[in-house]
Each structure stands twice: as C-alpha cells, then as structure tokens.
Amino acid sequence: MVRLTPRALIRFQMPRQGKPMVYPYTIAAKWSHWNIAYEWKMNWTFRYTLYGMMTVFPFVWFIDSTVNSPSAKATYKRLKKLEHEKEHEEHRWADISGRYANK
C-alpha cells in the first residue's frame, strides 16, 4: 500500500484530459472560466455594485456595532420587560363580561 504524505499530495497533479469542456457544468468550472477583468471593464453594473458595497459597508458596520453594544442590549431588554409587564397588567384587569365570559 502506498502512503501519501502531505508533501506528495501538494506535488500531485491530475492527468490532463483530452479537451476542455464545451459547457462548464459545475460551479467551480464556471468560476474558473469567468473572466473578471472583462467583467470589470465591460459591465458597469458589476463595477458600480462593488463601489456601492464599499461605500455602504462602513455605515452598516457602524450601525451594527452601535445597535449590538452592551448598553443598547440592556436598554432593549429593559424596555421589553416593561412592555411585557404593561401587557400583563392590561390582560389581568381586562373586562371578561362579554360574549366569551363563560368559556
């Protein structure tokens, strides 16, 4: 039995096939055939999408870090507790003398 070491696996190469695929069926094959330089030069929507993502990312990061700070979480927890207590009191003293009183 042949033992393959990690170093041998790095040097291992698959044997070449006869010809390239006419249509790349797998995702990896599609990515390997994708020409990003051509897309960047010829596709303005691709380019502007990346520009927009780079522009918006700092704002989203700031909002996310502000909302998920410990003080904001504590405030949210306190407000939810007060809301629950208020709702509980409203249901506790609700008028049940109506159509569904005996159910």
C-alpha positions in Angstrom: 0.0 0.0 0.0 1.3 3.4 -0.9 1.4 6.0 1.8 0.8 9.6 0.5 2.4 12.3 2.6 1.1 15.9 2.6 4.2 16.9 0.6 3.4 14.3 -2.0 -0.2 15.5 -2.2 0.9 19.0 -2.9 3.0 17.9 -5.8 0.3 15.5 -7.1 -1.3 16.6 -10.4 -4.3 15.1 -12.1 -3.6 13.7 -15.6 -4.7 16.0 -18.3 -7.9 15.2 -20.1 -8.4 15.3 -23.9 -10.1 18.7 -24.4 -11.8 21.3 -22.2 -15.5 21.2 -21.5 -17.8 22.7 -24.1 -20.1 23.9 -21.2 -18.8 24.1 -17.6 -21.4 22.2 -15.6 -20.1 22.6 -12.1 -19.9 25.9 -10.1 -16.1 25.5 -9.8 -15.8 25.1 -13.6 -18.0 28.2 -14.2 -15.9 30.2 -11.8 -12.6 29.1 -13.4 -14.0 30.2 -16.9 -15.2 33.6 -15.6 -13.0 36.5 -16.7 -13.2 39.1 -14.0 -11.1 41.6 -15.9 -13.6 41.6 -18.8 -16.5 42.0 -16.4 -14.8 44.9 -14.7 -14.1 46.7 -18.0 -17.4 45.9 -19.9 -20.0 45.5 -17.2 -20.9 48.8 -15.4 -23.4 47.2 -13.1 -20.8 44.8 -11.7 -18.4 47.7 -11.2 -20.9 50.0 -9.5 -22.2 47.2 -7.3 -18.8 46.8 -5.9 -18.3 50.5 -5.5 -21.7 50.7 -3.7 -20.8 47.9 -1.4 -17.5 49.5 -0.5 -19.3 52.8 0.2 -22.1 51.4 2.3 -20.1 48.9 4.3 -18.6 51.4 6.9 -22.1 52.8 7.6 -23.6 49.3 8.1 -20.7 48.3 10.3 -21.1 51.4 12.5 -24.9 50.9 12.8 -24.4 47.2 13.6 -21.8 47.9 16.3 -23.9 50.6 17.8 -27.1 48.5 17.9 -25.3 45.4 19.3 -23.4 47.2 22.0 -23.9 46.0 25.6 -25.7 49.2 26.6 -28.1 49.0 23.7 -28.9 45.4 24.5 -29.5 46.2 28.2 -31.8 49.1 27.2 -33.7 46.8 24.8 -34.1 44.1 27.5 -35.4 46.7 30.0 -37.9 48.1 27.5 -39.1 44.6 26.6 -39.6 43.8 30.3 -41.6 47.0 30.9 -43.7 46.2 27.8 -44.4 42.7 29.0 -45.4 43.9 32.5 -47.7 46.5 31.0 -49.3 43.9 28.7 -49.7 41.5 31.6 -51.4 44.2 33.7 -53.8 45.1 30.9 -54.8 41.5 30.5 -55.0 40.9 34.2 -57.7 43.6 34.6 -59.4 43.1 31.3 -63.2 43.0 31.2 -64.3 39.4 30.7 -68.1 40.1 31.0 -68.9 39.7 27.4 -69.6 37.1 24.7 -66.8 34.8 25.8 -67.1 35.2 29.5 -68.2 31.6 30.3 -65.7 29.9 28.0 
